[in-house]
Amino acid sequence: SMPVRSIISSPANGTRLPAGTRSVSLRGAAWAGDLTARAVDVSTDFGATWTPATLQAPRNRYDWHRWTAQVPLPSDGYYEVWA
């Protein structure tokens, strides 16, 4: 009934990580109205590759599904995180 929506809640937009950081912990939430989100994937390379996130069960039928993921950062530089 609703397209799945996913947000990234951590790290915040514009976060700068120390040089040499090789992975980042992500946290967010997904919502699908009265349906269930079955999966969330995240990408740090503009969608070329995707890493599955771990979904938690919602607290009630209409609640957001919280998710977490650990993604590698192969080098220092600029990354956009997509979910």
Contacts in CASP RR format, 6 or more apart in sequence:
PFRMAT RR
TARGET T0000
AUTHOR 0000-0000-0000
METHOD contacts of the structure
MODEL  1
SMPVRSIISSPANGTRLPAGTRSVSLRGAAWAGDLTARAVDVSTDFGATW
TPATLQAPRNRYDWHRWTAQVPLPSDGYYEVWA
1 33 0 8 1.000
1 34 0 8 1.000
1 35 0 8 1.000
2 31 0 8 1.000
2 32 0 8 1.000
2 33 0 8 1.000
2 34 0 8 1.000
2 35 0 8 1.000
3 32 0 8 1.000
4 30 0 8 1.000
4 31 0 8 1.000
4 32 0 8 1.000
4 35 0 8 1.000
4 37 0 8 1.000
5 30 0 8 1.000
5 31 0 8 1.000
5 32 0 8 1.000
6 28 0 8 1.000
6 29 0 8 1.000
6 30 0 8 1.000
6 31 0 8 1.000
6 37 0 8 1.000
6 40 0 8 1.000
6 67 0 8 1.000
6 83 0 8 1.000
7 28 0 8 1.000
7 29 0 8 1.000
7 30 0 8 1.000
7 83 0 8 1.000
8 26 0 8 1.000
8 27 0 8 1.000
8 28 0 8 1.000
8 42 0 8 1.000
8 81 0 8 1.000
8 83 0 8 1.000
9 27 0 8 1.000
9 28 0 8 1.000
9 29 0 8 1.000
10 25 0 8 1.000
10 26 0 8 1.000
10 27 0 8 1.000
10 28 0 8 1.000
11 17 0 8 1.000
11 24 0 8 1.000
11 26 0 8 1.000
17 24 0 8 1.000
17 73 0 8 1.000
19 76 0 8 1.000
20 76 0 8 1.000
21 73 0 8 1.000
21 76 0 8 1.000
22 72 0 8 1.000
22 73 0 8 1.000
22 74 0 8 1.000
23 70 0 8 1.000
23 71 0 8 1.000
23 72 0 8 1.000
23 73 0 8 1.000
24 70 0 8 1.000
24 71 0 8 1.000
24 73 0 8 1.000
24 81 0 8 1.000
25 68 0 8 1.000
25 69 0 8 1.000
25 70 0 8 1.000
26 42 0 8 1.000
26 53 0 8 1.000
26 68 0 8 1.000
26 69 0 8 1.000
26 70 0 8 1.000
26 71 0 8 1.000
26 81 0 8 1.000
26 83 0 8 1.000
27 66 0 8 1.000
27 67 0 8 1.000
27 68 0 8 1.000
28 66 0 8 1.000
28 67 0 8 1.000
28 68 0 8 1.000
28 83 0 8 1.000
29 64 0 8 1.000
29 65 0 8 1.000
29 66 0 8 1.000
29 67 0 8 1.000
30 37 0 8 1.000
30 40 0 8 1.000
30 55 0 8 1.000
30 64 0 8 1.000
30 65 0 8 1.000
30 67 0 8 1.000
30 83 0 8 1.000
31 37 0 8 1.000
31 64 0 8 1.000
31 65 0 8 1.000
32 65 0 8 1.000
33 62 0 8 1.000
34 61 0 8 1.000
34 62 0 8 1.000
36 58 0 8 1.000
36 65 0 8 1.000
37 55 0 8 1.000
37 65 0 8 1.000
38 55 0 8 1.000
39 52 0 8 1.000
39 53 0 8 1.000
39 55 0 8 1.000
40 52 0 8 1.000
40 53 0 8 1.000
40 55 0 8 1.000
40 65 0 8 1.000
40 67 0 8 1.000
40 69 0 8 1.000
40 83 0 8 1.000
41 50 0 8 1.000
41 51 0 8 1.000
41 52 0 8 1.000
41 53 0 8 1.000
41 83 0 8 1.000
42 50 0 8 1.000
42 51 0 8 1.000
42 53 0 8 1.000
42 69 0 8 1.000
42 71 0 8 1.000
42 81 0 8 1.000
42 82 0 8 1.000
42 83 0 8 1.000
43 49 0 8 1.000
43 50 0 8 1.000
43 51 0 8 1.000
43 81 0 8 1.000
43 82 0 8 1.000
44 71 0 8 1.000
44 72 0 8 1.000
44 73 0 8 1.000
44 79 0 8 1.000
44 80 0 8 1.000
44 81 0 8 1.000
44 82 0 8 1.000
46 80 0 8 1.000
46 82 0 8 1.000
47 82 0 8 1.000
51 69 0 8 1.000
51 70 0 8 1.000
51 71 0 8 1.000
52 69 0 8 1.000
53 67 0 8 1.000
53 68 0 8 1.000
53 69 0 8 1.000
53 83 0 8 1.000
54 67 0 8 1.000
54 68 0 8 1.000
54 69 0 8 1.000
55 65 0 8 1.000
55 66 0 8 1.000
55 67 0 8 1.000
56 65 0 8 1.000
56 66 0 8 1.000
56 67 0 8 1.000
57 65 0 8 1.000
58 64 0 8 1.000
58 65 0 8 1.000
67 83 0 8 1.000
71 81 0 8 1.000
73 79 0 8 1.000
END
